[in-house]
Amino acid sequence: MLIPYICILRLNSFINPPNYDSLVGVSPMLDFLYTGLSPRALSFLAVLLIFVQANMVNYFVNNNKLNTKNSLLAGLLFSAGSCLIPQFLQLHPIMIANTFILLMLIQLTKIYKTYKPIRAMFMSGFYCGISFLIVPHFLILIIFIIQALLILRDVNLKEFLQGTVGMLTPFILAVVLSLDRNKDGFLHFFNPNVQLPSVNKNLAINTWIGLGSLALILIYIILNQSKLRKKKSVKTQKIVTLLFILILYTLPMMFFTSALYAQHLTTLVIPLSILFTMLLFVTKKLLVAELLHLSLVVFIILFQFDLIL
């Protein structure tokens, strides 16, 4: 039922497919998508991608036993959050790169108290490397991975090198694939332009309300963060810490030109959906969750079609 649910939330992207001309060149690795597929086909692809990501979020939450019982609520809130403002309706490179951020988080949690975490170490670095080949501002997550390794286990030099090799492997593949076709070689894939972040004051009212909703959820989570760790296992407490660190790293990312899009906030939706779901289970306010979810769905549908503007 999740696919029809996402289709309803993104219905306007099928009726009025967004234009993708501005995205050509933003991520050279994905130009074949934006030049080879129609906007409507990309809208269908976006639905499938969010469906996969929502299932990853559910797997992450349930496999790590972050809540008292298994639930699909985190994936549901993630799906709604990924459709919250009109700019999210594009299949943006950042949204695609978020898939590898989720895969990275899943692999990172597998190294906790694992005797030989070679595969998880390598794959977490590998997925991180792919993410910042797609959009350069995820380069910041190199520091995040180092922090994650230090939080989750006592890392020795061999394990650190395993993660490093994983991060470098996508770059090596990119160099090999690009040298024969582009005179700039690797530079064709990585262009870390930076600038001071700015806010577009001419955003539509539905965008401001959507951004305000994300801000309120973030504030609520920060004010109640102590409840997320109370009576939780050591692993759960460490994962909560990692998710807060990921939220923090979305701020320096904003100095990269590639992150100065509203779609950058889709990365923030990942930790927010997980942490907010945990809070709902801790405080046992599932009725509040249902009302909030219903409000978000109504808001998304009404504002997509300008029914109350």
TARANOR-V965191 format. One record per residue. N is the residue number from 0. PHI is phi in whole degrees, -180 to 180 (none if undefined). OMEGA is omega in whole degrees, 0 to 359 (NA if undefined). Layout:
n=N phi=PHI omega=OMEGA
n=N phi=PHI omega=OMEGA
This chain:
n=0 phi=none omega=184
n=1 phi=-69 omega=181
n=2 phi=-64 omega=175
n=3 phi=-59 omega=178
n=4 phi=-61 omega=179
n=5 phi=-66 omega=178
n=6 phi=-60 omega=179
n=7 phi=-64 omega=181
n=8 phi=-66 omega=182
n=9 phi=-112 omega=185
n=10 phi=-57 omega=182
n=11 phi=-65 omega=180
n=12 phi=-73 omega=175
n=13 phi=-88 omega=180
n=14 phi=-74 omega=179
n=15 phi=-126 omega=184
n=16 phi=-57 omega=180
n=17 phi=-67 omega=179
n=18 phi=-83 omega=184
n=19 phi=-112 omega=182
n=20 phi=-59 omega=183
n=21 phi=-70 omega=182
n=22 phi=-90 omega=178
n=23 phi=-67 omega=182
n=24 phi=99 omega=178
n=25 phi=-64 omega=176
n=26 phi=-134 omega=184
n=27 phi=-53 omega=181
n=28 phi=-65 omega=184
n=29 phi=-109 omega=182
n=30 phi=-59 omega=180
n=31 phi=-63 omega=177
n=32 phi=-70 omega=187
n=33 phi=-75 omega=178
n=34 phi=-100 omega=185
n=35 phi=-104 omega=182
n=36 phi=-118 omega=178
n=37 phi=-76 omega=178
n=38 phi=-55 omega=180
n=39 phi=-69 omega=177
n=40 phi=-65 omega=177
n=41 phi=-67 omega=176
n=42 phi=-66 omega=176
n=43 phi=-66 omega=179
n=44 phi=-64 omega=178
n=45 phi=-63 omega=178
n=46 phi=-62 omega=179
n=47 phi=-63 omega=181
n=48 phi=-66 omega=179
n=49 phi=-64 omega=177
n=50 phi=-59 omega=179
n=51 phi=-64 omega=181
n=52 phi=-64 omega=179
n=53 phi=-62 omega=177
n=54 phi=-68 omega=175
n=55 phi=-64 omega=178
n=56 phi=-61 omega=178
n=57 phi=-62 omega=179
n=58 phi=-63 omega=180
n=59 phi=-59 omega=182
n=60 phi=-68 omega=185
n=61 phi=-74 omega=180
n=62 phi=-67 omega=178
n=63 phi=-93 omega=176
n=64 phi=53 omega=181
n=65 phi=-75 omega=178
n=66 phi=-117 omega=183
n=67 phi=-68 omega=177
n=68 phi=-149 omega=180
n=69 phi=-64 omega=183
n=70 phi=-153 omega=176
n=71 phi=-104 omega=186
n=72 phi=-65 omega=182
n=73 phi=-62 omega=179
n=74 phi=-66 omega=179
n=75 phi=-66 omega=179
n=76 phi=-67 omega=176
n=77 phi=-63 omega=180
n=78 phi=-62 omega=179
n=79 phi=-65 omega=179
n=80 phi=-64 omega=180
n=81 phi=-75 omega=178
n=82 phi=-122 omega=193
n=83 phi=-67 omega=181
n=84 phi=-123 omega=185
n=85 phi=-55 omega=181
n=86 phi=-65 omega=179
n=87 phi=-73 omega=185
n=88 phi=-76 omega=173
n=89 phi=-77 omega=171
n=90 phi=-85 omega=185
n=91 phi=-82 omega=176
n=92 phi=-53 omega=179
n=93 phi=-62 omega=179
n=94 phi=-64 omega=178
n=95 phi=-67 omega=180
n=96 phi=-63 omega=179
n=97 phi=-59 omega=177
n=98 phi=-59 omega=182
n=99 phi=-77 omega=173
n=100 phi=-66 omega=177
n=101 phi=-64 omega=177
n=102 phi=-62 omega=178
n=103 phi=-63 omega=180
n=104 phi=-62 omega=179
n=105 phi=-61 omega=180
n=106 phi=-69 omega=180
n=107 phi=-61 omega=181
n=108 phi=-70 omega=180
n=109 phi=-80 omega=181
n=110 phi=-87 omega=182
n=111 phi=-69 omega=179
n=112 phi=52 omega=174
n=113 phi=-99 omega=185
n=114 phi=-65 omega=179
n=115 phi=-128 omega=185
n=116 phi=-87 omega=185
n=117 phi=-59 omega=183
n=118 phi=-63 omega=181
n=119 phi=-64 omega=178
n=120 phi=-60 omega=182
n=121 phi=-63 omega=185
n=122 phi=-69 omega=177
n=123 phi=-63 omega=176
n=124 phi=-67 omega=181
n=125 phi=-62 omega=180
n=126 phi=-66 omega=177
n=127 phi=-63 omega=179
n=128 phi=-61 omega=178
n=129 phi=-64 omega=183
n=130 phi=-62 omega=182
n=131 phi=-89 omega=164
n=132 phi=-78 omega=179
n=133 phi=-78 omega=176
n=134 phi=-134 omega=189
n=135 phi=-59 omega=186
n=136 phi=-69 omega=175
n=137 phi=-75 omega=173
n=138 phi=-56 omega=179
n=139 phi=-56 omega=185
n=140 phi=-71 omega=172
n=141 phi=-60 omega=178
n=142 phi=-67 omega=179
n=143 phi=-61 omega=180
n=144 phi=-64 omega=178
n=145 phi=-60 omega=177
n=146 phi=-62 omega=181
n=147 phi=-62 omega=180
n=148 phi=-63 omega=181
n=149 phi=-70 omega=179
n=150 phi=-76 omega=188
n=151 phi=-85 omega=180
n=152 phi=-164 omega=173
n=153 phi=-84 omega=187
n=154 phi=-83 omega=173
n=155 phi=-96 omega=184
n=156 phi=-61 omega=181
n=157 phi=-62 omega=180
n=158 phi=-67 omega=178
n=159 phi=-63 omega=179
n=160 phi=-67 omega=178
n=161 phi=-63 omega=177
n=162 phi=-67 omega=180
n=163 phi=-64 omega=178
n=164 phi=-61 omega=178
n=165 phi=-60 omega=180
n=166 phi=-69 omega=183
n=167 phi=-77 omega=184
n=168 phi=-56 omega=177
n=169 phi=-60 omega=178
n=170 phi=-66 omega=179
n=171 phi=-62 omega=178
n=172 phi=-63 omega=180
n=173 phi=-64 omega=179
n=174 phi=-63 omega=181
n=175 phi=-61 omega=182
n=176 phi=-75 omega=187
n=177 phi=-99 omega=187
n=178 phi=-62 omega=183
n=179 phi=-78 omega=188
n=180 phi=-116 omega=185
n=181 phi=-131 omega=182
n=182 phi=-65 omega=179
n=183 phi=-86 omega=177
n=184 phi=56 omega=185
n=185 phi=-66 omega=181
n=186 phi=-61 omega=178
n=187 phi=-64 omega=184
n=188 phi=-98 omega=186
n=189 phi=-134 omega=181
n=190 phi=-137 omega=189
n=191 phi=-78 omega=177
n=192 phi=-70 omega=180
n=193 phi=-125 omega=177
n=194 phi=-163 omega=178
n=195 phi=-71 omega=180
n=196 phi=-66 omega=179
n=197 phi=-138 omega=181
n=198 phi=-113 omega=177
n=199 phi=-78 omega=183
n=200 phi=-79 omega=182
n=201 phi=-99 omega=180
n=202 phi=-67 omega=179
n=203 phi=-67 omega=183
n=204 phi=-62 omega=179
n=205 phi=-67 omega=177
n=206 phi=-68 omega=179
n=207 phi=-62 omega=179
n=208 phi=-67 omega=178
n=209 phi=-63 omega=177
n=210 phi=-64 omega=178
n=211 phi=-63 omega=178
n=212 phi=-63 omega=177
n=213 phi=-62 omega=181
n=214 phi=-64 omega=180
n=215 phi=-65 omega=178
n=216 phi=-64 omega=179
n=217 phi=-62 omega=179
n=218 phi=-63 omega=179
n=219 phi=-61 omega=180
n=220 phi=-66 omega=181
n=221 phi=-62 omega=181
n=222 phi=-68 omega=183
n=223 phi=-113 omega=185
n=224 phi=-63 omega=180
n=225 phi=-63 omega=179
n=226 phi=-69 omega=181
n=227 phi=-71 omega=183
n=228 phi=-102 omega=184
n=229 phi=-67 omega=178
n=230 phi=57 omega=178
n=231 phi=-108 omega=177
n=232 phi=-66 omega=180
n=233 phi=-61 omega=180
n=234 phi=-62 omega=180
n=235 phi=-62 omega=179
n=236 phi=-63 omega=179
n=237 phi=-68 omega=179
n=238 phi=-66 omega=177
n=239 phi=-59 omega=178
n=240 phi=-60 omega=180
n=241 phi=-62 omega=180
n=242 phi=-66 omega=176
n=243 phi=-67 omega=177
n=244 phi=-65 omega=178
n=245 phi=-62 omega=176
n=246 phi=-59 omega=181
n=247 phi=-63 omega=183
n=248 phi=-74 omega=176
n=249 phi=-70 omega=179
n=250 phi=-74 omega=178
n=251 phi=-65 omega=176
n=252 phi=-59 omega=184
n=253 phi=-67 omega=177
n=254 phi=-80 omega=176
n=255 phi=-85 omega=180
n=256 phi=-58 omega=183
n=257 phi=-67 omega=181
n=258 phi=-97 omega=184
n=259 phi=-83 omega=176
n=260 phi=-133 omega=175
n=261 phi=-61 omega=182
n=262 phi=-64 omega=176
n=263 phi=-58 omega=182
n=264 phi=-71 omega=176
n=265 phi=-64 omega=175
n=266 phi=-66 omega=179
n=267 phi=-65 omega=181
n=268 phi=-62 omega=182
n=269 phi=-61 omega=180
n=270 phi=-67 omega=181
n=271 phi=-64 omega=181
n=272 phi=-64 omega=181
n=273 phi=-71 omega=182
n=274 phi=-67 omega=180
n=275 phi=-66 omega=177
n=276 phi=-63 omega=177
n=277 phi=-60 omega=179
n=278 phi=-64 omega=180
n=279 phi=-64 omega=179
n=280 phi=-74 omega=180
n=281 phi=-66 omega=182
n=282 phi=-87 omega=179
n=283 phi=57 omega=179
n=284 phi=-104 omega=183
n=285 phi=-69 omega=176
n=286 phi=-65 omega=176
n=287 phi=-61 omega=179
n=288 phi=-62 omega=180
n=289 phi=-64 omega=180
n=290 phi=-66 omega=179
n=291 phi=-64 omega=180
n=292 phi=-62 omega=179
n=293 phi=-62 omega=179
n=294 phi=-64 omega=179
n=295 phi=-63 omega=181
n=296 phi=-63 omega=179
n=297 phi=-62 omega=180
n=298 phi=-59 omega=182
n=299 phi=-60 omega=183
n=300 phi=-69 omega=182
n=301 phi=-64 omega=184
n=302 phi=-78 omega=176
n=303 phi=-61 omega=184
n=304 phi=-103 omega=177
n=305 phi=53 omega=184
n=306 phi=-83 omega=181
n=307 phi=-130 omega=176
n=308 phi=-93 omega=NA
